[in-house]
Each structure stands twice: as C-alpha cells, then as structure tokens.
Amino acid sequence: MDTPILDEITKKIKSLPDNLQRQVLIFIDALQVSSMRGSPGKVLLEFSGTISPDDLTLMEQAIESGCEHVDSSEW
C-alpha cells in the first residue's frame, strides 16, 4: 500500500549514498523502539520505596558530581 508520503520518502532515501541510507534505517529502528509503550504507573507502584535512603543519597551524589561534565576526549 503506497501513499504519497511513502513514495516521497522512498524517492529521497534512494538518492542518498549507502552510508546515509544506513543512518536512516538506524533512525527508523530507533523510532519504532521509542514508540513502544511501557508499563502503566499503577504497575510500577509496587516498587515504590524499595531503594534504601542510603542508596538514594549515593545516587543523588553521583548525579550531582557527574552532570554537566564534558569529557572532551570521549568524542
């Protein structure tokens, strides 16, 4: 079932070099994964309070010390 949008997308993708076509494919895969629905909040309530206060403090400290830090050699 072709639609004008699919036809236009196909035409534009065909004009791209192979490496960019691969990037489009990866992007489409990411879109499909991100559109999957997670669990409703009600289901997750059973986990509420299961992380100890000490662990929460450690997590908070790790976030605060590591956020907004750029490692220029990583890229």
DADA-V236319 format. One record per residue. N is the residue number from 1. RES is the residue in one letter. SS is DSSP state (a for helix, b for strand, c for the rest). D_CENTER is the distance of its C-alpha to the mean C-alpha in Angstrom with 1 decimal. Layout:
BEGIN
n=N res=RES ss=SS d_center=D_CENTER
n=N res=RES ss=SS d_center=D_CENTER
END
This chain:
BEGIN
n=1 res=M ss=c d_center=29.1
n=2 res=D ss=c d_center=28.6
n=3 res=T ss=c d_center=27.9
n=4 res=P ss=a d_center=28.4
n=5 res=I ss=a d_center=24.7
n=6 res=L ss=a d_center=24.1
n=7 res=D ss=a d_center=27.2
n=8 res=E ss=a d_center=26.1
n=9 res=I ss=a d_center=22.7
n=10 res=T ss=a d_center=24.5
n=11 res=K ss=a d_center=27.1
n=12 res=K ss=a d_center=24.8
n=13 res=I ss=a d_center=22.7
n=14 res=K ss=a d_center=26.1
n=15 res=S ss=c d_center=27.2
n=16 res=L ss=c d_center=24.4
n=17 res=P ss=c d_center=25.1
n=18 res=D ss=a d_center=23.7
n=19 res=N ss=a d_center=21.2
n=20 res=L ss=a d_center=19.7
n=21 res=Q ss=a d_center=19.8
n=22 res=R ss=a d_center=17.8
n=23 res=Q ss=a d_center=15.1
n=24 res=V ss=a d_center=15.3
n=25 res=L ss=a d_center=15.0
n=26 res=I ss=a d_center=11.9
n=27 res=F ss=a d_center=10.4
n=28 res=I ss=a d_center=11.9
n=29 res=D ss=a d_center=10.6
n=30 res=A ss=a d_center=6.9
n=31 res=L ss=a d_center=8.4
n=32 res=Q ss=a d_center=10.4
n=33 res=V ss=a d_center=8.0
n=34 res=S ss=a d_center=6.3
n=35 res=S ss=c d_center=10.0
n=36 res=M ss=c d_center=11.1
n=37 res=R ss=c d_center=12.8
n=38 res=G ss=c d_center=13.0
n=39 res=S ss=c d_center=16.4
n=40 res=P ss=c d_center=18.7
n=41 res=G ss=a d_center=19.6
n=42 res=K ss=a d_center=23.1
n=43 res=V ss=a d_center=22.0
n=44 res=L ss=a d_center=20.3
n=45 res=L ss=a d_center=23.4
n=46 res=E ss=a d_center=25.1
n=47 res=F ss=a d_center=23.1
n=48 res=S ss=c d_center=24.1
n=49 res=G ss=c d_center=26.3
n=50 res=T ss=c d_center=25.7
n=51 res=I ss=c d_center=24.5
n=52 res=S ss=c d_center=27.7
n=53 res=P ss=a d_center=28.5
n=54 res=D ss=a d_center=29.0
n=55 res=D ss=a d_center=25.6
n=56 res=L ss=a d_center=24.1
n=57 res=T ss=a d_center=26.2
n=58 res=L ss=a d_center=25.1
n=59 res=M ss=a d_center=21.4
n=60 res=E ss=a d_center=22.3
n=61 res=Q ss=a d_center=24.3
n=62 res=A ss=a d_center=21.6
n=63 res=I ss=a d_center=19.2
n=64 res=E ss=a d_center=22.0
n=65 res=S ss=a d_center=23.3
n=66 res=G ss=a d_center=20.0
n=67 res=C ss=c d_center=18.4
n=68 res=E ss=c d_center=19.2
n=69 res=H ss=c d_center=20.4
n=70 res=V ss=c d_center=20.0
n=71 res=D ss=c d_center=20.9
n=72 res=S ss=c d_center=22.4
n=73 res=S ss=c d_center=23.1
n=74 res=E ss=c d_center=19.5
n=75 res=W ss=c d_center=18.9
END
